[in-house]
Amino acid sequence: MRRLLKRIGLYLALLFALLGANIIAVDTALSHDQHIFPAVRVGETDISGLTIEDARTALSNSIPFNSTSLLITVEDKQWWIESKDIDLAFDEIGTAQVAYLQPRQGNLFHRFFALHSIHDVKPVLFFNEAKLATLLENLAKEFYIAAKPASIRHENDDDFVIIPGSKGRELDVNSLQAVKNAIFNSQPAVSLTTRDVVPAVSEEDLRHINYVLGEYRTEFNSAETARNQNIYLAANSLDATLLRPGQTLSFNASVGPRTEQRGYRKAPAYVNEEQLADDWGGGICQVSSTLYNAALLADLTIIERSPHFRPAGYVPIGLDATIDFDSKLDLKIKNPLPDSVYISIETKTNELIVKVLGKSLPDKPMVRIVTTDLTTVEPKTEYIQDPDLDPGVQITTQVGQKGFHVSTARIRSVKGQELNREPLADDTYNPVNKIVRVGAKTKGKSK
């Protein structure tokens, strides 16, 4: 019996060895064969045994792909996307390459048994993804409802009114991929979904607010319409900002670029150290400066701030904050408090009002801002010889302006007793030299 089992085992080992050798021989031959496996078809087109190029030709002649439409359903609405809308086309060479490679995937035994299987290869399609994205963006607009954050209004000393927000709605972020999958799989229809968008600020986020931590007001000329338009736009971008504990507000990130397309207009602004000229968004430094002072009084942390080249007329010297989107001059303010603070900005006829609202703290010190060590730097006079002016004639082409150096500090006190004095900045506003043209004309030689 043992001898019989041994003989059977020997025969089986020999059989498997021969089978394995046969499989290896076939696989080695196939690896060098440039023809598609047997029993491979695309739709009704049989491309078995063809090279990739011959398969491409066969697929092109048989036209297995016809123009089609995709039905998109969102809730109770429907849209059709036609092939021509997205330049949908059949990729013959790509399909032929897939037909060649697909049966050859997997290990040696998979490839061997693939020789005796039927393979239905899906047509490879290509389309204009930018056109499809544009179509879906337009579709998404029909369902988009912006989420409205909750807000709070301070009406008088102790009256804080919370205005409820509301959810928004948008097309699901995976919609584009769902449509792509439907196209690649030749599905006749696909259903997309919308999703709720939660407001960035909820009523609960505002319930603790019961106190004005800091308030600052500046005035502007109501007749300067272009400048005022810029102030309104920047103020509106910052109004109703909730700054959570440890969070930093960037003026530039919140307001964005000051461009004509976004409604900004040209108004006077300093374009270099001495020259005042019209620039897009001119005047919004009044918003950043007013916000800077309100933040100081609210005892928030100033991460980044820069002074103007020249003192600003709407705030005391040393308390301005210039910003510029292109050169990345920014005002950054961090909330160091244990609770969120709310920035409220209001524009009246000729007044800009910034309030920082938050939670009343029993041990909160009184904050005041002081300027110290103010020194004046007198301008120099530059004389320029002008050969077009008669001798003795002088014309002033630029009036000199004084420069200043000033230090600022934040003082915290409780019941009239100073707790500490925090240095804020040492600012220098360079003087503007007086320029005088002096006559240097010479008499011509007599003939």
Sine and cosine of phi, psi and omega as CSV:
sin_phi,cos_phi,sin_psi,cos_psi,sin_omega,cos_omega
0.00,0.00,-0.71,0.71,0.04,-1.00
-0.86,0.50,-0.63,0.77,-0.02,-1.00
-0.91,0.42,-0.60,0.80,0.01,-1.00
-0.92,0.39,-0.71,0.70,0.02,-1.00
-0.89,0.46,-0.62,0.79,0.02,-1.00
-0.89,0.45,-0.65,0.76,-0.01,-1.00
-0.92,0.39,-0.65,0.76,0.03,-1.00
-0.89,0.46,-0.69,0.72,0.02,-1.00
-0.88,0.48,-0.60,0.80,0.01,-1.00
-0.92,0.40,-0.68,0.73,0.01,-1.00
-0.89,0.45,-0.67,0.74,0.01,-1.00
-0.90,0.43,-0.67,0.74,0.03,-1.00
-0.87,0.48,-0.66,0.75,0.02,-1.00
-0.91,0.42,-0.65,0.76,0.00,-1.00
-0.89,0.46,-0.74,0.68,0.01,-1.00
-0.91,0.42,-0.57,0.82,0.03,-1.00
-0.90,0.44,-0.69,0.72,0.01,-1.00
-0.91,0.42,-0.66,0.75,0.02,-1.00
-0.89,0.45,-0.71,0.71,0.01,-1.00
-0.89,0.46,-0.66,0.75,0.02,-1.00
-0.89,0.45,-0.61,0.79,0.01,-1.00
-0.91,0.41,-0.70,0.71,0.01,-1.00
-0.88,0.48,-0.69,0.72,0.00,-1.00
-0.90,0.45,-0.66,0.76,0.00,-1.00
-0.90,0.44,-0.69,0.73,0.01,-1.00
-0.91,0.42,-0.70,0.71,-0.02,-1.00
-0.90,0.45,-0.62,0.79,0.02,-1.00
-0.91,0.42,-0.65,0.76,0.02,-1.00
-0.91,0.41,-0.66,0.75,-0.02,-1.00
-0.92,0.40,-0.56,0.83,-0.03,-1.00
-0.90,0.44,-0.40,0.92,0.02,-1.00
-0.98,-0.20,-0.04,1.00,-0.02,-1.00
-1.00,0.08,0.72,-0.69,-0.03,-1.00
-0.99,-0.11,0.24,0.97,-0.06,-1.00
-0.96,-0.26,0.47,-0.88,0.04,-1.00
-0.94,0.33,0.57,-0.82,-0.01,-1.00
-0.84,0.54,0.33,-0.94,0.12,-0.99
-0.91,0.41,0.36,-0.93,0.10,-1.00
0.86,0.51,0.66,0.75,0.07,-1.00
-0.92,-0.39,0.77,-0.64,-0.01,-1.00
-0.61,-0.79,0.41,-0.91,0.09,-1.00
-0.86,-0.52,0.94,-0.33,-0.12,-0.99
0.89,0.46,-0.84,-0.54,0.02,-1.00
-0.99,-0.10,0.04,1.00,-0.07,-1.00
-0.99,-0.10,0.87,-0.49,0.03,-1.00
-1.00,0.02,0.86,-0.51,-0.01,-1.00
-0.87,-0.48,0.41,0.91,0.01,-1.00
-0.87,0.50,0.68,-0.74,0.11,-0.99
0.96,0.27,0.05,1.00,-0.01,-1.00
-1.00,-0.03,0.41,-0.91,0.17,-0.99
-0.97,0.25,0.20,-0.98,0.00,-1.00
-0.87,0.49,-0.67,0.75,-0.02,-1.00
-0.92,0.39,-0.68,0.73,0.03,-1.00
-0.91,0.41,-0.58,0.82,0.04,-1.00
-0.92,0.40,-0.64,0.77,0.05,-1.00
-0.86,0.52,-0.71,0.71,0.01,-1.00
-0.89,0.45,-0.69,0.72,0.00,-1.00
-0.89,0.46,-0.67,0.75,0.01,-1.00
-0.92,0.39,-0.63,0.78,0.01,-1.00
-0.90,0.44,-0.64,0.77,-0.03,-1.00
-0.96,0.26,-0.52,0.85,-0.07,-1.00
-1.00,0.09,-0.28,0.96,0.00,-1.00
0.72,0.69,0.93,0.37,0.00,-1.00
-0.96,0.28,-0.19,0.98,-0.06,-1.00
-0.92,-0.39,0.78,-0.62,0.05,-1.00
-0.90,-0.43,0.46,-0.89,0.06,-1.00
-0.83,0.56,0.65,-0.76,-0.09,-1.00
-0.64,-0.77,0.08,-1.00,0.01,-1.00
-0.79,-0.62,0.50,-0.86,0.06,-1.00
-0.88,-0.48,0.83,-0.56,0.02,-1.00
-1.00,0.00,0.85,-0.52,0.03,-1.00
-0.95,-0.31,0.79,-0.61,0.02,-1.00
-0.89,-0.46,0.79,-0.62,0.10,-0.99
-0.77,-0.64,0.91,-0.42,-0.07,-1.00
0.81,0.59,-0.89,-0.46,-0.04,-1.00
-0.97,-0.26,0.29,0.96,-0.02,-1.00
-0.89,-0.45,0.46,-0.89,-0.03,-1.00
-0.72,-0.69,0.54,-0.84,0.06,-1.00
-0.67,-0.74,0.47,-0.88,0.09,-1.00
-0.93,-0.36,0.71,-0.71,0.17,-0.99
-0.94,-0.35,0.88,-0.47,0.01,-1.00
-1.00,0.01,0.41,-0.91,0.00,-1.00
-0.82,0.57,-0.66,0.75,-0.05,-1.00
-0.92,0.38,-0.38,0.92,-0.02,-1.00
-0.92,0.39,-0.46,0.89,-0.07,-1.00
-0.82,-0.57,0.27,0.96,0.00,-1.00
0.83,0.56,0.66,0.75,-0.01,-1.00
-0.93,0.36,0.77,-0.64,-0.05,-1.00
-0.56,-0.83,0.32,-0.95,0.00,-1.00
-1.00,0.00,0.78,-0.63,-0.01,-1.00
-0.99,-0.12,1.00,-0.06,-0.07,-1.00
-0.90,0.44,-0.73,0.68,-0.05,-1.00
-0.92,0.40,-0.63,0.78,0.04,-1.00
-0.90,0.43,-0.63,0.78,0.03,-1.00
-0.92,0.40,-0.66,0.75,0.02,-1.00
-0.89,0.45,-0.63,0.78,0.02,-1.00
-0.92,0.40,-0.64,0.77,0.05,-1.00
-0.90,0.44,-0.66,0.75,0.01,-1.00
-0.88,0.47,-0.56,0.83,0.03,-1.00
-0.96,0.28,-0.68,0.73,-0.14,-0.99
-1.00,0.07,-0.56,0.83,-0.15,-0.99
-0.84,0.54,-0.74,0.68,0.00,-1.00
-0.94,0.35,-0.26,0.97,-0.04,-1.00
-1.00,0.02,0.03,1.00,-0.02,-1.00
-0.97,0.23,0.34,-0.94,0.07,-1.00
1.00,-0.01,-0.17,-0.99,-0.05,-1.00
-0.99,0.13,-0.05,-1.00,-0.10,-1.00
-0.85,0.52,-0.68,0.73,-0.04,-1.00
-0.94,0.34,-0.59,0.80,0.06,-1.00
-0.87,0.49,-0.69,0.72,-0.02,-1.00
-0.92,0.40,-0.59,0.81,-0.01,-1.00
-0.91,0.41,-0.73,0.69,-0.04,-1.00
-0.96,0.27,-0.32,0.95,0.07,-1.00
-0.91,0.41,-0.41,0.91,0.03,-1.00
-0.89,0.46,-0.42,0.91,-0.09,-1.00
-0.93,-0.37,0.36,0.93,0.01,-1.00
-0.87,-0.49,0.36,-0.93,0.07,-1.00
-1.00,-0.04,0.70,-0.71,-0.04,-1.00
-0.85,-0.53,0.90,-0.44,0.10,-1.00
-0.99,-0.17,0.92,-0.39,-0.05,-1.00
-0.99,-0.14,0.78,-0.63,0.04,-1.00
-0.96,0.28,0.63,-0.78,0.05,-1.00
-0.87,0.49,0.65,-0.76,0.10,-1.00
-1.00,0.04,0.81,-0.59,-0.04,-1.00
-0.91,-0.41,0.43,-0.90,0.15,-0.99
-0.69,-0.73,0.43,-0.90,-0.04,-1.00
-0.44,-0.90,0.16,-0.99,-0.02,-1.00
-1.00,0.10,0.97,-0.23,-0.06,-1.00
-0.91,0.42,-0.54,0.84,0.01,-1.00
-0.91,0.42,-0.65,0.76,0.02,-1.00
-0.92,0.39,-0.64,0.76,0.03,-1.00
-0.90,0.44,-0.68,0.74,0.01,-1.00
-0.88,0.47,-0.65,0.76,0.02,-1.00
-0.90,0.44,-0.67,0.74,0.03,-1.00
-0.87,0.50,-0.70,0.72,-0.01,-1.00
-0.94,0.33,-0.54,0.84,0.07,-1.00
-0.89,0.46,-0.68,0.73,0.03,-1.00
-0.91,0.41,-0.63,0.78,0.04,-1.00
-0.90,0.43,-0.67,0.74,-0.04,-1.00
-0.88,0.47,-0.54,0.84,-0.01,-1.00
-0.88,0.47,-0.50,0.87,-0.03,-1.00
-0.94,0.35,-0.35,0.94,-0.03,-1.00
-0.94,-0.33,-0.14,0.99,-0.12,-0.99
-0.96,0.27,0.79,-0.61,0.15,-0.99
-0.77,-0.64,0.87,-0.50,-0.04,-1.00
-0.93,0.37,0.68,-0.74,0.10,-0.99
-0.94,0.34,0.67,-0.74,-0.01,-1.00
-0.96,-0.29,0.92,-0.40,-0.01,-1.00
-0.93,0.35,0.49,-0.87,0.13,-0.99
-0.91,0.41,0.49,-0.87,-0.01,-1.00
-0.68,-0.74,0.14,-0.99,-0.01,-1.00
-0.68,-0.73,0.64,-0.77,-0.01,-1.00
-0.86,-0.50,0.77,-0.64,0.04,-1.00
-0.99,-0.14,0.92,-0.39,-0.10,-1.00
-0.99,-0.15,-0.59,0.81,0.12,-0.99
-0.45,-0.89,-0.23,-0.97,-0.16,-0.99
-0.78,0.63,-0.73,0.68,-0.10,-1.00
-0.89,-0.46,0.20,0.98,-0.07,-1.00
-0.96,-0.29,0.97,-0.26,0.03,-1.00
-0.88,-0.47,0.89,-0.45,-0.09,-1.00
-0.95,-0.31,0.85,-0.52,0.04,-1.00
-1.00,0.04,0.78,-0.63,0.04,-1.00
-0.97,-0.26,0.89,-0.45,-0.08,-1.00
-0.87,0.50,0.51,-0.86,0.10,-0.99
-1.00,-0.08,-0.15,-0.99,0.02,-1.00
-0.50,-0.87,0.47,-0.88,0.03,-1.00
-0.93,0.36,0.42,-0.91,0.12,-0.99
-0.95,-0.32,-0.06,-1.00,0.02,-1.00
-0.57,-0.82,0.60,-0.80,0.05,-1.00
-0.48,-0.88,0.34,-0.94,0.06,-1.00
-0.92,0.39,0.63,-0.78,-0.04,-1.00
-0.84,0.53,0.64,-0.77,-0.08,-1.00
-0.90,0.45,-0.35,0.94,-0.02,-1.00
-1.00,0.01,0.12,0.99,-0.08,-1.00
-0.88,0.47,-0.67,0.74,-0.03,-1.00
-0.87,0.49,-0.71,0.71,0.00,-1.00
-0.92,0.39,-0.58,0.81,0.03,-1.00
-0.89,0.45,-0.64,0.77,0.02,-1.00
-0.93,0.36,-0.66,0.75,0.05,-1.00
-0.86,0.51,-0.72,0.70,0.00,-1.00
-0.88,0.48,-0.64,0.76,0.01,-1.00
-0.90,0.44,-0.63,0.78,0.02,-1.00
-0.92,0.39,-0.75,0.67,-0.04,-1.00
-0.90,0.44,-0.51,0.86,-0.01,-1.00
-1.00,-0.08,0.13,0.99,0.04,-1.00
0.83,0.56,0.61,0.79,0.06,-1.00
-0.97,0.25,0.60,-0.80,0.01,-1.00
-0.98,0.21,-0.35,0.94,-0.08,-1.00
-0.45,-0.89,0.39,-0.92,0.06,-1.00
-0.54,-0.84,0.63,-0.78,0.03,-1.00
-0.96,-0.29,0.76,-0.65,0.03,-1.00
-0.94,-0.34,0.35,-0.94,-0.04,-1.00
-0.84,-0.55,0.37,-0.93,0.12,-0.99
-0.96,-0.28,0.24,-0.97,0.03,-1.00
-0.64,-0.77,0.46,-0.89,0.04,-1.00
-0.97,0.26,0.56,-0.83,0.07,-1.00
-0.92,-0.40,0.87,-0.48,-0.04,-1.00
-0.98,0.21,0.71,-0.70,0.02,-1.00
-0.86,0.52,0.55,-0.84,-0.02,-1.00
-0.92,0.39,-0.45,0.89,0.00,-1.00
-0.80,-0.60,0.81,-0.59,0.02,-1.00
-0.98,-0.21,0.22,-0.98,0.06,-1.00
-0.87,0.49,-0.60,0.80,-0.02,-1.00
-0.89,0.45,-0.52,0.85,0.01,-1.00
-0.90,0.44,-0.33,0.94,-0.14,-0.99
-0.94,-0.35,-0.09,1.00,-0.14,-0.99
-0.90,0.43,-0.41,0.91,-0.04,-1.00
-0.99,0.14,-0.18,0.98,-0.12,-0.99
-0.97,0.23,0.84,-0.54,-0.04,-1.00
-0.50,-0.87,0.28,0.96,-0.13,-0.99
-0.43,-0.90,0.54,-0.84,0.10,-0.99
-1.00,-0.03,0.96,-0.27,-0.03,-1.00
-0.95,0.30,-0.58,0.82,-0.01,-1.00
-0.34,-0.94,0.62,-0.78,0.00,-1.00
-0.61,-0.79,0.66,-0.75,0.03,-1.00
-0.58,-0.82,0.60,-0.80,-0.04,-1.00
-0.78,-0.62,0.65,-0.76,0.13,-0.99
-0.74,-0.67,0.37,-0.93,-0.01,-1.00
-0.94,-0.35,0.49,-0.87,0.08,-1.00
-0.68,-0.73,0.26,-0.96,-0.02,-1.00
-0.99,0.12,0.91,-0.40,-0.06,-1.00
-0.91,0.41,-0.25,0.97,-0.01,-1.00
-0.99,0.11,-0.26,0.97,0.00,-1.00
-1.00,0.08,0.99,0.15,-0.18,-0.98
-0.89,0.45,-0.67,0.75,-0.03,-1.00
-0.91,0.42,-0.72,0.69,0.01,-1.00
-0.89,0.45,-0.66,0.75,-0.01,-1.00
-0.91,0.41,-0.60,0.80,0.06,-1.00
-0.86,0.51,-0.67,0.74,0.02,-1.00
-0.90,0.44,-0.65,0.76,0.02,-1.00
-0.89,0.46,-0.70,0.72,-0.01,-1.00
-0.88,0.48,-0.69,0.72,-0.03,-1.00
-0.90,0.43,-0.72,0.69,-0.01,-1.00
-0.91,0.41,-0.66,0.75,0.00,-1.00
-0.90,0.44,-0.63,0.77,-0.01,-1.00
-0.92,0.40,-0.56,0.83,0.02,-1.00
-0.92,0.38,-0.49,0.87,-0.06,-1.00
-0.99,-0.12,-0.39,0.92,-0.04,-1.00
-0.87,0.49,0.59,-0.81,0.04,-1.00
0.93,0.37,0.48,0.88,0.09,-1.00
-0.99,0.12,0.79,-0.61,0.09,-1.00
-0.99,-0.17,0.87,-0.49,-0.02,-1.00
-0.96,-0.28,0.95,-0.31,-0.08,-1.00
-0.98,0.20,0.29,-0.96,-0.01,-1.00
-0.81,0.58,0.78,-0.63,0.01,-1.00
0.99,0.15,-0.11,0.99,-0.04,-1.00
-0.99,0.11,0.53,-0.85,0.00,-1.00
-0.91,-0.41,0.74,-0.67,0.07,-1.00
-0.99,-0.10,0.76,-0.65,0.11,-0.99
-0.95,-0.31,0.83,-0.56,0.01,-1.00
-0.86,0.51,-0.75,0.66,-0.05,-1.00
-0.90,0.44,-0.65,0.76,0.00,-1.00
-0.92,0.39,-0.58,0.81,-0.02,-1.00
-0.97,0.24,-0.65,0.76,-0.07,-1.00
-1.00,0.08,-0.58,0.81,0.01,-1.00
0.99,0.14,-0.03,-1.00,-0.02,-1.00
-0.92,0.40,0.59,-0.81,-0.01,-1.00
-0.99,-0.11,1.00,0.00,-0.09,-1.00
-0.84,-0.54,0.31,-0.95,0.03,-1.00
-0.89,0.46,-0.60,0.80,-0.02,-1.00
-0.89,0.45,-0.43,0.90,-0.01,-1.00
-0.99,-0.13,0.19,0.98,0.10,-0.99
0.99,-0.12,-0.06,1.00,-0.02,-1.00
-0.97,0.24,0.44,-0.90,-0.03,-1.00
-0.82,-0.57,0.26,-0.97,0.04,-1.00
-0.99,0.17,0.72,-0.69,0.02,-1.00
-0.47,-0.88,0.30,-0.95,-0.05,-1.00
-0.85,0.53,0.70,-0.71,0.05,-1.00
-0.41,-0.91,0.41,-0.91,0.06,-1.00
-0.98,0.21,0.89,-0.45,0.01,-1.00
-0.99,-0.13,-0.22,0.98,0.18,-0.98
-0.44,-0.90,-0.20,-0.98,-0.14,-0.99
-0.90,0.44,-0.38,0.92,-0.08,-1.00
-0.79,-0.62,-0.37,0.93,-0.18,-0.98
-1.00,-0.10,0.81,-0.59,0.10,-1.00
-0.98,-0.18,0.86,-0.52,-0.05,-1.00
-0.56,-0.83,0.33,-0.94,0.03,-1.00
-0.92,0.39,0.72,-0.69,0.01,-1.00
-0.54,-0.84,0.43,-0.90,0.00,-1.00
-0.89,0.46,0.79,-0.61,0.01,-1.00
0.99,0.14,0.21,0.98,0.01,-1.00
-0.83,0.56,0.73,-0.68,0.03,-1.00
0.95,-0.30,-0.28,0.96,-0.08,-1.00
-0.96,0.26,-0.14,0.99,0.11,-0.99
-0.90,0.43,-0.35,0.94,0.09,-1.00
-0.92,0.38,-0.56,0.83,0.05,-1.00
-0.92,0.38,-0.73,0.68,-0.01,-1.00
-0.90,0.43,-0.61,0.79,-0.01,-1.00
-0.94,0.35,-0.65,0.76,0.02,-1.00
-0.91,0.41,-0.67,0.74,0.06,-1.00
-0.89,0.46,-0.64,0.76,0.00,-1.00
-0.85,0.53,-0.72,0.70,-0.03,-1.00
-0.94,0.35,-0.64,0.77,0.04,-1.00
-0.90,0.44,-0.64,0.77,0.02,-1.00
-0.91,0.41,-0.62,0.78,0.05,-1.00
-0.88,0.47,-0.71,0.71,-0.03,-1.00
-0.93,0.37,-0.47,0.88,0.04,-1.00
-0.99,0.15,-0.01,1.00,0.01,-1.00
0.92,0.39,0.54,0.84,0.11,-0.99
-0.99,0.11,0.28,-0.96,-0.05,-1.00
-1.00,-0.05,0.77,-0.64,0.04,-1.00
-1.00,-0.05,0.91,-0.41,-0.01,-1.00
-1.00,0.05,-0.63,0.78,-0.04,-1.00
-0.52,-0.86,0.71,-0.71,0.04,-1.00
-0.30,-0.95,0.62,-0.78,0.01,-1.00
-0.74,-0.68,0.59,-0.81,0.05,-1.00
-0.99,0.14,0.27,-0.96,0.11,-0.99
-0.95,0.30,0.15,-0.99,0.11,-0.99
-0.94,0.33,-0.56,0.83,0.01,-1.00
-0.81,-0.58,0.44,-0.90,0.04,-1.00
-0.85,0.53,0.61,-0.79,0.04,-1.00
-1.00,-0.01,0.62,-0.78,-0.08,-1.00
-0.98,0.21,-0.24,0.97,-0.11,-0.99
-1.00,-0.09,-0.12,0.99,0.09,-1.00
-0.68,-0.73,0.36,-0.93,0.06,-1.00
-0.87,0.49,0.42,-0.91,-0.01,-1.00
-0.86,0.51,0.73,-0.68,0.00,-1.00
1.00,-0.04,-0.07,1.00,-0.04,-1.00
-0.88,-0.47,0.38,0.93,0.06,-1.00
-1.00,-0.09,0.29,-0.96,0.03,-1.00
-0.58,-0.81,0.96,-0.29,-0.02,-1.00
-1.00,0.03,0.48,-0.88,0.03,-1.00
-0.65,-0.76,0.44,-0.90,0.08,-1.00
-0.41,-0.91,0.84,-0.54,-0.09,-1.00
-0.93,0.38,-0.69,0.72,-0.08,-1.00
-0.93,0.37,-0.66,0.75,-0.01,-1.00
-1.00,0.00,0.05,1.00,0.07,-1.00
0.91,0.41,0.40,0.92,0.18,-0.98
-0.95,0.32,0.83,-0.56,-0.15,-0.99
-0.69,-0.72,0.34,-0.94,0.19,-0.98
-0.92,-0.39,0.87,-0.49,-0.01,-1.00
-0.85,-0.53,0.77,-0.64,-0.09,-1.00
-0.79,-0.61,0.75,-0.66,-0.01,-1.00
-0.93,-0.37,0.60,-0.80,0.06,-1.00
-1.00,-0.04,0.95,-0.32,0.00,-1.00
-1.00,-0.04,0.03,1.00,-0.12,-0.99
-0.99,0.11,0.32,-0.95,-0.03,-1.00
-0.97,0.25,-0.18,0.98,-0.01,-1.00
-0.80,-0.59,0.32,-0.95,0.03,-1.00
-0.92,0.38,0.49,-0.87,0.12,-0.99
-0.87,-0.48,0.44,-0.90,-0.09,-1.00
-0.86,-0.52,0.80,-0.60,-0.03,-1.00
-0.99,-0.15,0.86,-0.51,0.03,-1.00
-0.91,-0.40,0.79,-0.61,0.01,-1.00
-0.80,-0.60,0.78,-0.62,-0.04,-1.00
-0.78,-0.63,0.66,-0.75,0.09,-1.00
-0.90,-0.44,0.79,-0.61,0.09,-1.00
-0.96,-0.29,-0.27,-0.96,-0.09,-1.00
-0.80,0.60,-0.75,0.66,-0.01,-1.00
-0.64,-0.76,0.44,0.90,-0.08,-1.00
-0.69,-0.72,0.66,-0.75,0.07,-1.00
-0.92,-0.38,0.83,-0.56,-0.08,-1.00
-0.85,-0.52,0.85,-0.53,0.06,-1.00
-0.90,-0.44,0.80,-0.60,0.05,-1.00
-0.84,-0.54,0.65,-0.76,0.15,-0.99
-0.94,-0.33,0.92,-0.38,-0.06,-1.00
-0.98,-0.20,0.54,-0.84,0.00,-1.00
-0.23,-0.97,-0.37,-0.93,-0.03,-1.00
-1.00,-0.09,0.71,-0.70,0.03,-1.00
-0.93,0.36,0.75,-0.67,0.02,-1.00
-0.90,-0.43,0.76,-0.65,-0.06,-1.00
-0.89,0.46,-0.49,0.87,-0.05,-1.00
-0.97,-0.25,0.30,0.96,-0.03,-1.00
-0.93,0.38,0.82,-0.57,0.01,-1.00
-0.96,0.27,0.37,-0.93,0.12,-0.99
-0.98,0.19,0.67,-0.74,-0.06,-1.00
-0.90,-0.43,0.71,-0.70,0.15,-0.99
-0.65,-0.76,0.49,-0.87,-0.04,-1.00
-0.94,-0.33,0.74,-0.67,-0.02,-1.00
-0.80,-0.60,0.47,-0.88,0.12,-0.99
-0.94,-0.35,0.68,-0.74,-0.04,-1.00
-0.71,-0.70,0.25,-0.97,0.11,-0.99
0.81,0.59,0.68,0.73,0.03,-1.00
-0.98,0.22,0.87,-0.49,0.05,-1.00
-0.83,-0.56,0.49,-0.87,-0.04,-1.00
-0.96,-0.29,0.67,-0.74,0.05,-1.00
-0.91,-0.41,0.90,-0.43,-0.04,-1.00
-0.95,0.30,0.59,-0.81,0.03,-1.00
-0.97,0.26,0.42,-0.91,0.09,-1.00
-1.00,-0.08,0.22,-0.97,0.05,-1.00
-0.92,-0.40,0.82,-0.57,0.04,-1.00
-0.97,-0.24,0.81,-0.59,0.03,-1.00
-0.97,-0.23,0.79,-0.61,-0.02,-1.00
-0.88,-0.47,0.85,-0.53,0.02,-1.00
-0.93,0.36,0.82,-0.58,-0.04,-1.00
-0.89,-0.46,0.94,-0.34,-0.04,-1.00
-0.94,0.34,-0.13,0.99,0.01,-1.00
-1.00,-0.07,-0.09,1.00,0.00,-1.00
-0.96,-0.27,0.57,-0.82,0.03,-1.00
-0.93,0.37,0.49,-0.87,0.04,-1.00
-0.83,0.56,0.65,-0.76,0.00,-1.00
1.00,-0.02,-0.22,0.97,0.00,-1.00
-1.00,0.03,0.71,-0.70,0.06,-1.00
-0.76,-0.65,0.73,-0.68,0.02,-1.00
-0.80,-0.61,0.82,-0.57,0.05,-1.00
-0.99,0.12,0.89,-0.46,-0.02,-1.00
-0.98,-0.17,-0.27,0.96,0.07,-1.00
-0.54,-0.84,0.84,-0.55,-0.01,-1.00
-0.98,0.21,0.70,-0.72,0.01,-1.00
-0.95,0.30,0.52,-0.86,0.05,-1.00
-0.75,-0.66,0.63,-0.77,-0.03,-1.00
-0.93,0.36,0.49,-0.87,0.13,-0.99
-0.97,-0.26,0.22,-0.97,-0.06,-1.00
-0.61,-0.80,0.46,-0.89,0.21,-0.98
-0.79,-0.61,0.76,-0.65,-0.08,-1.00
-0.57,-0.82,0.53,-0.85,0.10,-0.99
-0.91,-0.41,0.57,-0.82,0.04,-1.00
-0.81,-0.59,0.47,-0.88,-0.01,-1.00
-0.54,-0.84,0.44,-0.90,0.06,-1.00
-0.95,-0.32,0.83,-0.55,-0.03,-1.00
-0.95,-0.31,0.79,-0.62,0.07,-1.00
-0.95,-0.33,0.73,-0.68,-0.02,-1.00
-0.59,-0.81,0.45,-0.89,0.06,-1.00
-0.79,-0.62,0.83,-0.56,0.00,-1.00
0.80,0.60,0.66,0.75,0.06,-1.00
0.99,0.13,-0.10,0.99,0.00,-1.00
-0.99,-0.14,0.82,-0.57,-0.02,-1.00
-0.95,0.33,0.81,-0.59,0.04,-1.00
-1.00,0.05,-0.74,0.67,0.00,-1.00
-0.33,-0.94,0.25,-0.97,0.01,-1.00
-0.77,-0.64,0.90,-0.43,-0.05,-1.00
-0.98,-0.18,0.91,-0.41,0.08,-1.00
-0.89,0.46,0.71,-0.70,-0.02,-1.00
-0.97,-0.25,-0.82,0.57,-0.08,-1.00
-0.35,-0.94,0.42,-0.91,0.20,-0.98
-0.87,-0.49,0.96,-0.28,-0.12,-0.99
-0.95,-0.30,0.62,-0.79,0.08,-1.00
-0.85,-0.52,0.81,-0.59,0.09,-1.00
-0.93,-0.36,0.96,-0.29,-0.10,-0.99
-0.91,0.42,0.56,-0.83,0.05,-1.00
-0.94,0.33,0.36,-0.93,0.10,-1.00
-0.96,-0.29,0.88,-0.47,-0.07,-1.00
-0.93,0.36,0.53,-0.85,0.11,-0.99
-0.98,0.18,0.71,-0.70,-0.01,-1.00
-0.88,-0.47,0.80,-0.60,-0.03,-1.00
-0.82,-0.58,0.79,-0.61,0.11,-0.99
-1.00,0.03,0.76,-0.64,-0.07,-1.00
-0.92,-0.40,0.74,-0.68,-0.01,-1.00
-0.88,0.48,0.77,-0.64,0.01,-1.00
-0.66,-0.75,0.47,0.88,0.00,-1.00
-0.94,0.34,0.68,-0.73,0.06,-1.00
-0.96,-0.28,0.54,-0.84,0.01,-1.00
-0.94,0.34,0.66,-0.75,0.03,-1.00
-0.94,0.34,0.45,-0.89,-0.01,-1.00
-0.96,0.29,0.65,-0.76,0.04,-1.00
-0.97,0.25,0.55,-0.83,-0.04,-1.00
-0.99,0.13,0.00,0.00,0.00,0.00
